[in-house]
Amino acid sequence: MKSILIVEDDALMLKIILKILSKENYEIDTAVNGKEAFEKLEARNYNYDLVITDIMMPYSNGFEIISKLKQHGTGRVPVIMVSNVNHENIVMEVFKAGADDYIKKPVMAGELLIRVKKLIN
């Protein structure tokens, strides 16, 4: 079973993403801030099939999560960044930091599923 870590501080957005992905039989862990995300990553030895993270969150942001995955990951963990921000400079920074994909909020179910399946199957 493929494992996904979702890091999202917006409770409603987290619920939406969970609802979309739970129908696909993935093992899903969640974190509501960067500190929780680091704890979950360490507990699993950075071994997820995919990380979906918001950019702006308390304690640590999506860029720091990517950096930590690069430092400690045992293999290449794909990352999808999700954000309200749609400014070209921010999107470019997301990809330069090493994210594999970027989705603008609000997340659409079909788009999310296609992008997730592309990265972990």
N, C-alpha and C positions, 0 to 999 in steps of 0.2 A: 504494500500500500504506500502510495506517495505521501510525503509529509510536507506541510506548508505552515510557515509561521506568518501570522498576520499581525502587524504592528500599527495600531491606529488609535489615536486618543479621542476621536469623535465616536461616542457610543452608538449613535444611529448608523453612521457609516460602517462601523465594525459589524453591527448586526446585519446590515445589507450584504456586505461581502461574505460573511459567514453563511447566510441563507443561500446565496448563489452557489458557493463552493460545496456546501454540505450535501447537496444533491448528487455530487459527483464521486462520493465515496473516497475522499481524501482524509488523511489523518491531519487534523488542524489544531494548532496551538495558537493562542492569542496573547498579546501584550498591549497594554494601554499607554506605555511610554517607553523611552529608550532604556531606562534602568531595568524594567521587566524584560525587555527584549534581550538584553545582554545576559540576564540570568537564565532565560530559556535557551539561548544559544549555547551558553557554557554547559548547562545541564545535559544537552544532547551532543556535546563535543562539536558544535557548529555543523551538525550533520542534518540538514534539511534538504529537501528536493527543490524548494522555492521559498523565498522570503518576499512578502508583499508589505511595503512600509510607506507610511506617510512621510513627507519631508519634514514638516514642522511639528514637533512634539515636545512635551516636557522632558527634562533631564538629558536628552540626547536627540539628535535629529537623524533623518534618513541617511545623510552623508556619512555620519559617524558609524552607523550600522554597517554600511557598505565597507568602510575602512576596516572595521573590526573583523568582518567576514574575510576580507583579503589577508589580514594578518594571521588569523587563527584557523581559517577554514581548511579542512582536510582535503577538500576538492573544490571544484568550481560550483558555488551555489548561485543560481540565477536570482536576480532581484528585479521586482517590478516596483517602481516608485509611483505613488498615488498622491495627487495634490490638487488644491484649488487653484494654484498658481499656474498660469498658462503663458507666462512671459517667455519669449524665445531664449533669453539669456539663462533663465533658470533651467529650462528644458535642456539646453546645451550642457550646463553644469552637471545635471543629473547623469547624462550619458558619459561625460568626461570622467565622472567619479567612478564609473564602472557599472551603472545600472544597465540591465538588459532591455528594459521597456519602461514606458511612462504612460500613465493613464490619468486623464483629467477627471476630477470629480464634477458632477455626480457620476458614479460608476454605472455603466450599463451592463446588464447581465451577460448578453451575448458577446460583447466585446471582451469582457473580463475572462469568460470561459475560453474563448479562442486564444487569447494571449497566454493564459495559464497553460493550456494544453500544449501550445507550441513550445513552451520552455521546459516542461517537465516530462513530456512523453517521448 
